[in-house]
Amino acid sequence: MMRLCAEVGCPNITEATRCAEHAQLQEARQESGKWRSRDVYSNKRWRPTRKAVLRRDRFCRCPLDNCHGARECLHVATQADHIIPIERDGAPDPFDTSNIRGVCASCHTRITARGNPT
């Protein structure tokens, strides 16, 4: 079945997920260890990784001070947050659970807005 390349803005038609040009770029990014967020979250390895993190961190592990007006956040973790952002140079494997923490949705929004403090 023919379809558009999955790369945003690419007009090429392909039978695979990505056209030949973008398939090579994707492979090169993965081999170099450089990932983009959308490539991680659409990767088949992300769901089990996320699930493992949320099973491990049942409650929010927010690093922000004065979280929700308390010393620490006591909300249930519903989001998997990369401690070192995926796209930062030298970031570890995006599926390495030691670089991912479980946080609640509101803390995840605040962490992301502040540039992901560790």
C-alpha positions as CSV (number, residue, x, y, z in Angstrom):
1,M,0.0,0.0,0.0
2,M,1.4,3.4,-1.0
3,R,1.4,6.3,1.5
4,L,3.1,9.5,2.3
5,C,6.5,9.5,4.0
6,A,6.1,9.7,7.8
7,E,8.6,12.6,8.0
8,V,6.7,15.8,8.6
9,G,6.4,17.9,5.4
10,C,7.8,15.2,3.1
11,P,5.7,14.9,-0.1
12,N,7.3,11.6,-1.2
13,I,5.1,8.5,-1.7
14,T,6.5,5.2,-0.3
15,E,5.5,1.6,0.6
16,A,7.5,1.8,3.8
17,T,7.0,4.1,6.7
18,R,9.6,6.7,5.4
19,C,10.9,7.4,1.9
20,A,14.4,6.1,1.1
21,E,16.0,9.5,1.9
22,H,14.3,9.9,5.3
23,A,14.8,6.2,6.2
24,Q,18.6,6.8,5.8
25,L,18.4,9.9,7.9
26,Q,16.4,8.1,10.6
27,E,18.9,5.2,10.7
28,A,21.9,7.6,10.9
29,R,20.3,9.5,13.8
30,Q,19.7,6.3,15.7
31,E,23.2,5.0,15.1
32,S,24.8,8.3,16.2
33,G,22.7,8.3,19.4
34,K,20.9,11.5,18.4
35,W,17.2,11.0,18.8
36,R,14.3,13.4,18.2
37,S,11.4,13.4,20.6
38,R,8.9,12.3,18.0
39,D,11.1,9.4,16.9
40,V,11.3,8.2,20.5
41,Y,7.7,8.4,21.3
42,S,6.6,6.7,18.1
43,N,9.2,3.9,18.6
44,K,7.8,0.5,19.6
45,R,10.3,0.4,22.5
46,W,8.7,3.5,24.2
47,R,5.4,2.0,25.5
48,P,7.1,-0.8,27.5
49,T,9.7,1.7,28.8
50,R,7.1,4.2,29.9
51,K,5.1,1.4,31.5
52,A,8.1,0.1,33.5
53,V,8.9,3.6,34.7
54,L,5.3,4.3,35.9
55,R,5.2,0.9,37.6
56,R,8.4,1.7,39.4
57,D,7.5,5.3,40.2
58,R,3.9,5.1,41.4
59,F,4.0,8.7,42.8
60,C,5.3,11.9,41.3
61,R,9.1,12.4,41.6
62,C,9.0,16.1,40.9
63,P,12.3,17.8,41.3
64,L,10.8,21.3,41.8
65,D,10.8,23.1,45.1
66,N,7.5,24.0,46.8
67,C,5.6,21.6,44.5
68,H,1.8,22.2,44.7
69,G,2.5,24.3,47.9
70,A,4.0,21.2,49.7
71,R,7.4,19.9,50.4
72,E,6.9,17.2,47.8
73,C,4.3,16.2,45.3
74,L,2.0,13.3,46.4
75,H,0.1,12.9,43.1
76,V,0.0,9.7,41.2
77,A,2.7,9.6,38.4
78,T,1.0,9.5,34.9
79,Q,3.9,10.9,32.8
80,A,7.3,9.5,32.0
81,D,9.8,12.4,32.1
82,H,13.4,12.3,30.7
83,I,15.7,13.8,33.3
84,I,18.3,14.7,30.7
85,P,16.3,15.8,27.6
86,I,16.4,13.5,24.6
87,E,17.7,16.1,22.2
88,R,20.5,17.4,24.4
89,D,24.0,16.6,23.3
90,G,25.4,13.6,25.2
91,A,22.0,12.5,26.3
92,P,21.8,8.8,27.3
93,D,19.8,6.2,25.4
94,P,16.2,7.5,25.5
95,F,14.9,4.1,26.6
96,D,17.3,3.9,29.6
97,T,14.9,3.9,32.6
98,S,17.6,5.4,34.9
99,N,17.2,8.7,32.9
100,I,13.4,8.7,33.2
101,R,11.2,9.5,36.2
102,G,7.5,9.3,36.8
103,V,5.7,12.6,37.4
104,C,2.2,13.8,37.5
105,A,0.8,15.7,34.5
106,S,0.9,19.2,36.1
107,C,4.5,18.8,37.3
108,H,5.5,17.5,33.9
109,T,4.1,20.7,32.3
110,R,6.0,22.8,34.8
111,I,9.2,20.8,34.4
112,T,9.1,21.1,30.7
113,A,8.3,24.8,30.8
114,R,11.4,25.5,33.0
115,G,13.8,23.6,30.8
116,N,13.7,20.3,32.7
117,P,15.8,20.9,35.9
118,T,17.3,17.8,37.3
